[in-house]
Amino acid sequence: MNRDIEDMRMNYTKGNLDEDSVLDNPIDQFKVWFEEATNSQILEPNALILATVNKNNIPSARTVLLKEIDPGGFIFYTNYRSEKGQDIADNNNVSMVFLWKEIERQVRISGIAEKIDPSRSEKYFHKRPKGSQIGAWVSPQSTIIESRAVLENKKREIEKKYQDHDQLPLPEFWGGYIVKPVAIEFWQGRPSRLHDRIRYALVDGSWKIERLAP
Ligand SMILES: Cc1cc2nc3c(=O)[nH]c(=O)nc-3n(C[C@H](O)[C@H](O)[C@H](O)COP(=O)(O)O)c2cc1C
């Protein structure tokens, strides 16, 4: 099996990326690539890996879904009391990675995570299907639970409580974070491992664009 893994490799040939043709603002550049990823039949192009660090400097990473590209950053939603929420409360430096392997691209973002305004979270919360709203109330995300039955029982209880309502109130422990980027790197696979890497770094309030060796 390890031999098979050793033999797994692809040569990347689908595109290139040039410092002269990228847009001045990395969020605008991200929008261009996101649109191309969306049009490429990629399943959940808005799925990203979010890495956080806890108060003991131990990193952890998990998948979340991008829900909005704001001119100031990238918004995702979660339970504020989850492990990631506690990590961010202790250290709001985060890192995000989008892998769009079907188009041989990766985007890597470092930034500062901040809670968004509850009114904005509420607006999004109420756009979600009622079942997802119930799910947010039911799950004490990242805590240890005795069995699946804990969730099923709580679900029945919440469903009953709100059976005559179309919407549930926004839980105070649930909402969005905006990740305000300080660096964004766009990676395009190229033949023979000589990939293109263009990194934007925020220097004195302006975006500096540099090419990195692959
Ligand atoms: C495709 C995919 C999308 C996910 N999207 C989210 C999301 O948007 N928000 C979220 O809180 N968890 C999401 N999860 C679950 C997280 O990966 C994770 O299990 C959960 O948030 C608990 O993480 P934590 O204990 O590190 O806080 C998603 C998982 C997958 C596989």
The ligand as a Gaussian input file, in Angstrom:
#p B3LYP/6-31G(d) Opt

LIG

0 1
 C      -17.565000      19.931000       4.476000
 C      -17.658000      20.368000       5.911000
 C      -18.184000      21.614000       6.206000
 C      -18.279000      22.048000       7.531000
 N      -18.732000      23.307000       7.783000
 C      -18.760000      23.767000       9.061000
 C      -19.133000      25.126000       9.333000
 O      -19.378000      25.952000       8.428000
 N      -19.157000      25.509000      10.638000
 C      -18.848000      24.664000      11.658000
 O      -18.916000      25.071000      12.818000
 N      -18.468000      23.384000      11.437000
 C      -18.410000      22.926000      10.155000
 N      -17.994000      21.632000       9.905000
 C      -17.632000      20.771000      11.050000
 C      -16.211000      21.129000      11.510000
 O      -15.256000      20.576000      10.618000
 C      -15.909000      20.659000      12.949000
 O      -16.157000      19.277000      13.071000
 C      -16.749000      21.403000      13.975000
 O      -16.918000      22.769000      13.643000
 C      -16.105000      21.309000      15.355000
 O      -14.822000      21.853000      15.302000
 P      -14.003000      22.297000      16.615000
 O      -14.260000      21.237000      17.656000
 O      -12.588000      22.365000      16.180000
 O      -14.544000      23.640000      17.019000
 C      -17.873000      21.196000       8.593000
 C      -17.332000      19.931000       8.283000
 C      -17.217000      19.536000       6.970000
 C      -16.584000      18.203000       6.669000

